[in-house]
């Protein structure tokens, strides 16, 4: 585990302390979400504009503060602390955070002065360190999704961050309902979400960092067709994990099925259809579980060509799933 007195380990300890305190509630989680989400957005914005060690970046959030990425970290970490619901941690958090980050920012600025000299000193004089109160620069060149900082580091990190509210919610369910909570549809969906985020995180790291196939064996078109039929069968026969929100799930499921017809890439089309079928059978957790499989197929770039009989198979599975989902509703009601 990373040491707590370095910025890379602080967030881990905040989550660990929050989990041990076991004080999270839905209200605290909702209260922390605005800071949490704002922090993630600022981090992505900053990373998409940054060209580290090549220039003094003055675009995007760097037109307001010298360290917008750390400002995003502050909001993200503060959101985590609020979601934990542990008031003592909220009180000591500012001392922990600034005690770790102020020395870090000073070290980085010393290095940047050594790299850019007087130009960076001028930038220092023009903008505040962390909290924006004026804008000193206007540049046309700004954010880009093609910035390597985005797809190699920030997207995987953001996916990991998205699991944190659900971790706190799972802790809340276990505190209120005990181990019986694990049998509820809420807990099943929450666990599936957490697992999905971390599997996708691992897949993206494997793809971007190591440039290797995520799935070490080939999955043919026919095997993927069997997978989709298996989803239909599972949805038809499983009852205990249903989520009874028909008025919401049915329109969403049918919409996804309709969209899948017009998606040209077969893997993406199957992905959307598989999610739609799972939701149509009221098994949200199943839609989450299969998403990493299709993401891996897409990242590995297998079976990207549309075959002549592919659309017929797609329509057959779509219609079969829709009819069985409808018959299930009639039989059970």
N, C-alpha and C positions, 0 to 999 in steps of 0.2 A: 504494500500500500504506500502511496506517495506521502511524504512528510507534510504535516499540517502547516508549517511555517513558510512554505513556498506556495506561490500562487497556483501551481499546477495541482497541488493537493488540497487546497482550501475547499473547493466545491465538494470533493469526495467526503470530507469530514463534516461539512454542513448537512449533507444528506444523511450521513451515518448518525449524527447527533439528533437530527429530526426524526429519524426512524426509531431510535432508541427511546426518545422522549414520548413517542406514540401519542401526540396531541393533535394530529391533523384531523380536520373536519371538512366536509364539503364547502362550508362557508369560508374557512381559512384558505382552502385551495382556490376558490373563485376569487378571493381578495388578492391573492398573490399572482394570479394569471396575467393581469395587465402589465405588471413590471416584468414578469417572466417573458412574455411575448415581445414586449418592447425591446428587452435586452437581446433577444435572438435576432430581431430585425436589424438593430443597430450593428450588431456583430457582423452580420452578412453584408450589410451596406458598407461597412468599413473595409472588410476583407476584399470586397469586389472593386474597391477603388485603390487599394494599396499596391504599390510597386516597391517593396522594401529593398533597401540598400542600393537602389538604382536612381532614385530621385526623392526629393522632398514632396510627398504627396500633399496637394492642396485642394483636391477635389472632394465632392461629396461631404461626408461628416468632418473631414479634415479641414474644411473651410470654417468650422465652428470651434473645434477644440483640437489640442495636439494629440490626445490619446482617446479617440472615439471608441476604439475596440475595448479599452478598459472601462469606459463609461458603460458600454453594453454589458460587460462582465458585472459591473456593479449592480445594474438593474436586474440582470438575470439572477445573480446570487441573492439579492434582496427579495426577489420573488420566491426563490426556494425557501428562504428563511420564513417568510410569511406563510407559505403553504404548509410548513411544518407545524404551525400553530403553537410553537414553543416560545413563550414570551421571554424567558431569560436569554435565549439565543438571539432574539431580536434586539435585546438591549446591548449585548456584547459584540454583535456583528460589526457595527461601524469601526470599533477599535481593532478588531481582527483584520478587517478588510483593508483599511488604510494603513495599518501597521505593516502589512505585507506588500501592498501595491505601491505606496509612495517610494520606498527604496528601489523597487523594480523600475518605476518610471524614471527615477533619477539616473540609474545605471544606464538605461537605454538612451536617455538624452545625452549623456556624456559620450557614449559611443557614436551617436549621430553627429555630435559636434566634431568629433574626430574625423568623421567621414565627409561631412559637408561644410565644416568650418563656419565662417561668418553667415553664410546663407541660412543655416539652421538657427543661429543665434537671432537673426532677424525674425524668423518664423516663431521662435520662442517669445519674443517681445510682442508679436502681433496677436497672438491667440492665448486664451487661458489653457490651463493644464487639462482639466477634466470636465468642468461645468460650463456650458456655453452661455455667453451673454452678449457676444457680438460676432459678426461675420467679417472676416478680413480679406477673403479671397473669393474670386468667382472664376471658375474654369469650366470650359465646355466638356472636356474629357472627364468622365466620371466612372460610374459603376458599369461593370461588364460581367455577365454570367460566364464569359469565357476566361475570366481571370483564374489561373490555377489555384489560387487561394480558396476559391469557392468550391469547386467540384472535388478537389483532392482532400481538403481538410474540413471546411466549414459545413458542408452538407452532411457528411457523416457525423460530425459533432452535434449538429442541430437535431438529427434523428435520435441521437442518444438523449439529448435534452428533453425531447418530446415525451420520453418515457417517465420522467420524474413526477409530473402531476398524477399519473396513474399509479406509480409506486406509493405515493402518499395516500391515494384513495384506497388502494388495496390494504394498506396498514389500518386505515379507518374501518374498513369492512371487517377485518379480523378482530379489531378491538371491540366493535359493537356486537358482532354476531358470533365470534369465536370461530373455530375451525369449520363450523357448519356453513360459514360464508362461502367456502370454496366450492360448495355444491350449488350455489346460486348462479343464475345466468349473468348477473352483474360481475361477480368475481371471475367467472369463466371468460367473459369478454375482456375484462381488465387484464387478466393474466395473458390472454392471447395477444392483446395490444402490446404489452411490455415485451413479450417474447418476439413478436414481429419486429418491433423497433430494433432490438439487439441483433436479430438475425440479419436484417437489412443492413445494419451498421457493419457487421462482419463481412457481408457480401461486397459492399462498396469498398471497404478497405482492401479486400482481396483483389478486387478489380482494378482499383486505381494505384495501389501501392505495389502490387506484385505482377500486374498485367498477366494474370493467369485465369484459366477457366474456373468458374465457381463450381459448376457441376462436372465432375471428372468423367462422366459417361454421356453418350448421346441419348437424347429423348426424342424419338421419331414422332411424326404427325399422328400415327395410329396410337402410340402410347399416350400422347396428350389427349386424344379423343377418349380413350379409356378412363383417363383421369377425370375428365369432365362428366362422363357417365357415372363414375364412382361418386362424384359430388352430388349428382341427382339422386342416386340410390341412398346415400347417407342422409341427405336432406329429407327424403321421403320416410325413412324408417326411424330417425331419431326424433324423439318428442321431448325428452326431459330437459333439453337445453334451449327450448324455444324462448323467444322474446316476443311477447304479445303486444306488438305495436303495428298491427296490420295496416292502419290508415297511413302510417309513415313508410313502412318497409315495402309494401306492395308497389306504390308509385315509384319509389327509388329503384327497386329491383327491375321493374318493367322498363324504366328509363334506361338503365344500364344495358339491358338486353337489346333495346332498340339502337343504342349508340354502337354496340358491338358489331351490328350489321354493316355499318358504314366505315369502320376502321379497316384500313387496307392491310396493315402489317398483321399477319395471322397470329403472332404471339401476343401482340397488344390486344387484338380482337378477342382472343380466347381469355386473356386476363380479365377484360371488362365483362365478358359473358360469365366467366366463373364467379366473379364477385356478385354479379346480378343474380345468378341462380342461387348462390348461398344466401343472399339477403332475402330473396323471394321465399326460401324455405325457412326464413326467420332464424338462420344460424349465422349471426354476424361474426362470431369467432372463427367460423370456417372460412369466411371471406378474408379474414386477416391471416389465417394460417397459410392459405395458398398463395398469397401475394408474394412472399419471398421466393417461392418456386418460379413464378413467372418473371419476377425481376431478374433472377439468376439466368433464366433462359434468354431474356432480352439483352442483358449485359454480355453474355457469352456469344450473342449474335448468331444463334443457330436457327435454322428453318425460317429465314426471312423472306423467302420467295413464295409467292402465292401459287398453289397448284390448282389445276382446273377443277378438281373435285372437292377442294377445300371449302368453298362456300356452301355446297350442298350438305356436307357433314356439319358445318356450323349451324345451318338452318334446322337440320334434323335434331341436333342436340338442344337447340334453343326451344323449338316447338315442343319436344318431348318433356323438357324440364318445366316449361310453362304449364302444360296440361297436367303433369303429375303434381305440381304445386297447387293447382286449382282443385284437383281431385282430393288432395290431402285436406284442404280446408273444408270441402263438402263432407268428407267422411268423418272428420273429427268434430265438426260443429253440428 
